[in-house]
Amino acid sequence: MFLFVLGSIVGFFAAMVVLSSILITGVTFDMAVWTNIIIAIGTAVAAFIHYDSVKKQRKDRVWEINKNVLLELLDLVSQAIEETEFSLNPEYAQEVKHQPNTKVWGKLKSQTNLALNVYGPLMSKELVDHIETSKKLDEQIHDEVFFADLGHQDAYERSLENRQALQLQLKKFISEMSGVHT
């Protein structure tokens, strides 16, 4: 809205300067020329408004299509972060009587595959790359735990760092697409 008001003020000022300059120089225009100039300016404004509207509609469609899968993925990543934090500090988990949610890992893997394989073409390349990188890093950590003697503490720390980075990217993309970014 601010940009519209600012544009209107600047446009009005520029029009007044141009009109004053034309009147001072004594140049006369035929009424047909003025009509064509007004029509051309109106057409340019209408084209800009149409372009802006189409761009906004596309963004809204992409958000509506991706909304459910992205919010579910963000929720599962948050749950996985919480489970990993409790795994890093078992004394605290026992103190607060935390019941492990082992189903979150399968759901997260399934939702990640859904996001990549089905909704991937509708997401930004940067987000898809980040989700793929996160998935590969999770698989690498899993393999290192079972085949390369990576300690559980180190695995949890790397996994937590990976999921926090994914969570940050998801939040950024969701806030941009939903129109509530700051």
C-alpha positions as CSV (number, residue, x, y, z in Angstrom):
1,M,0.0,0.0,0.0
2,F,2.8,2.4,0.9
3,L,4.5,1.8,-2.5
4,F,1.2,2.5,-4.3
5,V,0.8,5.8,-2.4
6,L,4.4,6.7,-3.0
7,G,4.1,5.8,-6.7
8,S,1.0,7.9,-7.0
9,I,2.6,10.9,-5.5
10,V,5.7,10.6,-7.6
11,G,3.7,10.0,-10.7
12,F,1.4,12.9,-10.1
13,F,4.5,15.2,-9.5
14,A,6.2,13.9,-12.6
15,A,3.0,14.5,-14.7
16,M,2.7,18.0,-13.4
17,V,6.4,18.8,-14.2
18,V,6.0,17.4,-17.7
19,L,2.7,19.2,-18.3
20,S,4.1,22.4,-17.0
21,S,7.2,22.1,-19.2
22,I,5.1,21.4,-22.3
23,L,2.8,24.4,-21.5
24,I,5.8,26.7,-20.9
25,T,7.5,25.8,-24.2
26,G,4.4,26.6,-26.1
27,V,4.3,23.3,-27.9
28,T,0.8,22.4,-29.0
29,F,-0.5,18.9,-29.5
30,D,-3.5,17.7,-31.4
31,M,-6.2,16.2,-29.3
32,A,-5.7,12.8,-31.1
33,V,-2.1,12.8,-29.9
34,W,-3.1,13.4,-26.3
35,T,-5.7,10.7,-26.5
36,N,-3.1,8.2,-27.8
37,I,-0.7,9.2,-25.1
38,I,-3.3,8.7,-22.4
39,I,-4.3,5.3,-23.8
40,A,-0.7,4.2,-24.0
41,I,-0.1,5.1,-20.4
42,G,-3.3,3.4,-19.3
43,T,-2.3,0.2,-21.2
44,A,1.2,0.2,-19.6
45,V,-0.4,0.5,-16.1
46,A,-2.9,-2.2,-16.9
47,A,-0.2,-4.6,-18.2
48,F,1.9,-4.0,-15.0
49,I,-1.1,-4.7,-12.8
50,H,-1.9,-7.9,-14.7
51,Y,1.7,-9.1,-14.5
52,D,1.8,-8.4,-10.8
53,S,-1.6,-10.2,-10.3
54,V,-0.5,-13.3,-12.2
55,K,2.7,-13.5,-10.2
56,K,0.9,-13.2,-6.9
57,Q,-1.7,-15.8,-8.0
58,R,1.0,-18.3,-9.0
59,K,2.7,-17.9,-5.6
60,D,-0.6,-18.4,-3.8
61,R,-1.3,-21.6,-5.8
62,V,2.1,-23.0,-5.0
63,W,1.5,-22.3,-1.3
64,E,-1.9,-23.8,-1.3
65,I,-0.6,-27.0,-3.0
66,N,2.4,-27.3,-0.7
67,K,0.9,-26.1,2.6
68,N,-0.2,-29.4,4.1
69,V,2.9,-31.4,3.2
70,L,5.3,-28.6,4.3
71,L,3.6,-28.0,7.6
72,E,3.4,-31.7,8.3
73,L,7.1,-32.0,7.5
74,L,8.0,-29.1,9.7
75,D,6.0,-30.6,12.5
76,L,7.8,-34.0,12.1
77,V,11.2,-32.3,11.9
78,S,10.4,-30.5,15.2
79,Q,9.4,-33.7,16.8
80,A,12.6,-35.4,15.6
81,I,14.6,-32.5,17.0
82,E,12.9,-32.9,20.4
83,E,13.4,-36.7,20.4
84,T,17.1,-36.2,19.5
85,E,17.6,-33.7,22.3
86,F,16.1,-36.1,24.8
87,S,18.4,-38.8,23.4
88,L,21.4,-36.5,24.0
89,N,20.3,-36.0,27.6
90,P,18.8,-39.2,28.9
91,E,18.9,-38.1,32.6
92,Y,16.7,-35.1,31.8
93,A,14.4,-37.3,29.7
94,Q,14.0,-39.6,32.7
95,E,13.6,-36.7,35.1
96,V,10.7,-35.2,33.1
97,K,9.3,-38.7,32.4
98,H,9.6,-38.4,28.7
99,Q,8.1,-41.3,26.7
100,P,10.1,-41.9,23.5
101,N,8.1,-41.5,20.3
102,T,9.7,-44.1,18.0
103,K,7.1,-43.6,15.3
104,V,8.4,-40.1,14.5
105,W,11.4,-41.5,12.6
106,G,9.3,-43.6,10.2
107,K,6.8,-40.7,9.7
108,L,9.6,-38.3,9.1
109,K,11.2,-40.5,6.4
110,S,7.8,-41.1,4.7
111,Q,7.0,-37.4,4.8
112,T,10.4,-36.5,3.4
113,N,10.0,-38.9,0.6
114,L,6.5,-37.5,-0.2
115,A,7.9,-33.9,-0.2
116,L,10.7,-34.8,-2.5
117,N,9.0,-37.2,-4.9
118,V,5.6,-35.8,-5.2
119,Y,5.8,-32.1,-4.2
120,G,9.4,-31.4,-5.1
121,P,8.7,-29.9,-8.5
122,L,6.4,-27.3,-6.8
123,M,9.0,-26.2,-4.3
124,S,12.0,-24.0,-4.7
125,K,15.2,-25.7,-5.9
126,E,17.0,-24.5,-2.9
127,L,14.5,-26.1,-0.5
128,V,14.5,-29.4,-2.4
129,D,18.3,-29.5,-2.4
130,H,18.3,-28.9,1.3
131,I,15.8,-31.7,2.0
132,E,17.8,-34.1,-0.2
133,T,21.0,-33.1,1.5
134,S,19.4,-33.6,4.9
135,K,18.1,-37.0,3.9
136,K,21.5,-38.1,2.6
137,L,23.2,-36.9,5.7
138,D,20.7,-38.9,7.9
139,E,21.4,-42.0,5.8
140,Q,25.1,-41.4,6.1
141,I,24.9,-41.0,9.9
142,H,22.8,-44.2,10.1
143,D,25.4,-46.1,8.1
144,E,28.3,-44.8,10.1
145,V,26.7,-45.9,13.4
146,F,26.2,-49.4,12.2
147,F,29.2,-49.9,9.9
148,A,31.9,-47.4,10.9
149,D,31.6,-47.4,14.7
150,L,30.3,-43.8,15.0
151,G,29.4,-43.2,18.6
152,H,25.8,-42.6,19.5
153,Q,26.5,-39.3,21.1
154,D,28.3,-38.0,18.0
155,A,25.5,-39.4,15.8
156,Y,22.9,-37.6,17.8
157,E,24.8,-34.4,17.7
158,R,25.3,-34.5,14.0
159,S,21.7,-35.5,13.5
160,L,20.4,-32.7,15.7
161,E,22.5,-30.2,13.8
162,N,21.2,-31.5,10.4
163,R,17.6,-31.4,11.5
164,Q,17.9,-27.9,12.9
165,A,19.3,-26.7,9.6
166,L,16.4,-28.3,7.8
167,Q,13.9,-26.8,10.2
168,L,15.4,-23.4,9.6
169,Q,15.1,-23.8,5.8
170,L,11.5,-25.1,6.1
171,K,10.5,-22.1,8.3
172,K,12.1,-19.7,5.8
173,F,10.4,-21.2,2.8
174,I,7.0,-21.5,4.6
175,S,7.1,-17.9,5.8
176,E,8.0,-16.6,2.3
177,M,5.3,-18.7,0.5
178,S,2.6,-18.0,3.0
179,G,3.2,-14.2,2.8
180,V,4.0,-13.7,6.5
181,H,7.8,-13.3,6.2
182,T,9.3,-10.4,8.0
